[in-house]
């Protein structure tokens, strides 16, 4: 019951972000700002999930983590301006390929870290370690955004 309710709450939070917040946030912060906000809030949400010692803390992470909904619109907008109109299809194909690769790598990485963190011979078990790795990867993505140059001003 609790898992079902938390998944439903996650779905509702994601719908609210996508339907009501993405447009105004991108308009106000720009695509790069929305991307950075989404990466930061995703890392914070993952950290809350990983460190939650009580159900209420986990529930508090759901709306925070839902703000990762700002990542894809920010990335998409920034990428599409980097290539010519006749290269958009190629860009979308490359983007889909990268997402597919992450879909292969992520679960293996997550389960390996999780298995290591709960091994029977460990003095202290920490099942949230894998989620903290995910938070660290989002923070790494946030750092990478600092090295992507802004679009030059056009006349």
C-alpha positions as CSV (number, residue, x, y, z in Angstrom):
1,X,0.0,0.0,0.0
2,X,2.7,2.5,0.9
3,X,4.8,1.8,-2.2
4,X,1.7,2.2,-4.4
5,X,0.8,5.5,-2.7
6,X,4.4,6.8,-3.0
7,X,4.4,5.9,-6.7
8,X,1.1,7.6,-7.2
9,X,2.4,10.7,-5.4
10,X,5.5,10.7,-7.6
11,X,3.3,10.5,-10.7
12,X,1.1,13.4,-9.6
13,X,4.2,15.5,-8.7
14,X,5.7,14.8,-12.1
15,X,2.5,15.8,-13.8
16,X,2.2,19.0,-11.9
17,X,5.8,19.9,-12.7
18,X,5.4,19.1,-16.4
19,X,2.0,20.7,-16.8
20,X,2.3,23.8,-14.6
21,X,6.0,24.6,-13.9
22,X,8.2,23.8,-16.8
23,X,7.0,26.6,-19.1
24,X,7.2,29.4,-16.5
25,X,10.5,28.2,-15.1
26,X,12.1,28.0,-18.5
27,X,10.7,31.4,-19.4
28,X,12.1,32.9,-16.2
29,X,15.4,31.1,-15.8
30,X,16.1,30.2,-19.4
31,X,16.9,26.7,-20.6
32,X,20.4,26.6,-18.9
33,X,18.9,27.8,-15.6
34,X,16.1,25.3,-15.8
35,X,18.6,22.5,-16.5
36,X,20.8,23.5,-13.6
37,X,17.8,23.8,-11.2
38,X,16.6,20.4,-12.3
39,X,20.0,18.8,-11.8
40,X,20.4,20.3,-8.4
41,X,17.0,19.4,-7.2
42,X,17.4,15.9,-8.5
43,X,20.6,15.5,-6.6
44,X,18.9,16.9,-3.5
45,X,15.9,14.7,-3.9
46,X,18.1,11.6,-4.3
47,X,20.0,12.6,-1.2
48,X,16.8,12.9,0.7
49,X,15.7,9.5,-0.5
50,X,19.0,7.9,0.4
51,X,19.3,9.4,3.8
52,X,15.6,9.2,4.9
53,X,15.3,7.5,8.2
54,X,11.6,8.0,8.5
55,X,8.8,7.7,5.9
56,X,7.9,11.4,6.3
57,X,11.4,12.3,5.1
58,X,11.1,10.1,2.1
59,X,7.7,11.7,1.3
60,X,9.3,15.1,1.6
61,X,11.7,14.1,-1.2
62,X,9.0,13.4,-3.7
63,X,8.1,17.0,-4.7
64,X,11.8,18.0,-4.6
65,X,12.8,15.1,-6.9
66,X,9.9,15.9,-9.3
67,X,11.7,19.1,-10.2
68,X,14.0,16.9,-12.3
69,X,11.3,17.6,-14.9
70,X,13.2,20.7,-15.7
71,X,16.2,18.8,-17.0
72,X,15.0,17.5,-20.3
73,X,13.4,20.7,-21.6
74,X,16.6,22.6,-20.7
75,X,18.8,20.0,-22.4
76,X,16.6,19.8,-25.4
77,X,16.4,23.5,-26.0
78,X,20.2,24.0,-25.6
79,X,21.0,21.1,-27.9
80,X,18.7,22.0,-30.7
81,X,20.3,25.5,-31.0
82,X,23.7,23.9,-31.4
83,X,22.9,22.2,-34.7
84,X,21.5,23.4,-38.1
85,X,17.9,22.8,-38.9
86,X,18.8,20.0,-41.3
87,X,20.7,18.2,-38.6
88,X,17.9,18.1,-36.0
89,X,16.9,14.5,-36.8
90,X,20.5,13.3,-36.4
91,X,20.7,15.1,-33.1
92,X,17.5,13.5,-31.9
93,X,18.8,10.1,-33.0
94,X,22.1,10.6,-31.1
95,X,20.2,11.8,-28.0
96,X,18.0,8.7,-28.1
97,X,21.0,6.5,-28.5
98,X,22.7,8.1,-25.4
99,X,19.5,7.7,-23.4
100,X,19.4,4.0,-24.4
101,X,23.0,3.5,-23.3
102,X,22.3,5.1,-20.0
103,X,19.4,2.8,-19.6
104,X,21.8,-0.1,-19.9
105,X,24.6,1.2,-17.7
106,X,22.4,2.8,-14.9
107,X,20.7,-0.4,-13.7
108,X,24.0,-2.4,-13.6
109,X,25.8,0.4,-11.8
110,X,22.9,0.8,-9.3
111,X,22.5,-2.9,-8.5
112,X,26.3,-3.3,-8.1
113,X,26.6,-0.5,-5.6
114,X,23.5,-1.7,-3.8
115,X,24.8,-5.2,-3.6
116,X,28.1,-4.0,-2.3
117,X,26.4,-1.7,0.3
118,X,24.3,-4.5,1.8
119,X,26.8,-7.4,1.6
120,X,26.5,-9.8,4.6
121,X,30.2,-9.3,5.6
122,X,29.7,-5.5,5.9
123,X,29.8,-4.1,9.4
124,X,27.4,-1.3,8.5
125,X,24.8,-1.7,5.8
126,X,23.8,1.4,3.8
127,X,21.2,0.6,1.2
128,X,20.9,4.2,0.2
129,X,24.5,4.3,-1.2
130,X,23.4,3.6,-4.7
131,X,21.0,6.5,-4.6
132,X,23.8,8.7,-3.3
133,X,25.8,7.7,-6.3
134,X,23.0,8.8,-8.5
135,X,22.9,12.1,-6.6
136,X,26.7,12.5,-7.2
137,X,26.2,11.8,-11.0
138,X,23.6,14.6,-11.2
139,X,25.9,17.0,-9.4
140,X,28.6,16.0,-11.8
141,X,26.2,16.9,-14.6
142,X,25.7,20.3,-12.9
143,X,29.4,20.9,-12.9
144,X,29.6,20.0,-16.6
145,X,27.0,22.7,-17.4
146,X,29.6,25.3,-16.2
147,X,31.9,24.3,-19.1
148,X,29.4,24.4,-21.9
149,X,29.7,27.8,-23.5
150,X,26.7,30.1,-23.9
151,X,25.4,30.8,-27.3
152,X,27.1,33.9,-28.9
153,X,24.9,36.9,-29.2
154,X,23.4,37.2,-32.7
155,X,23.1,40.5,-34.5
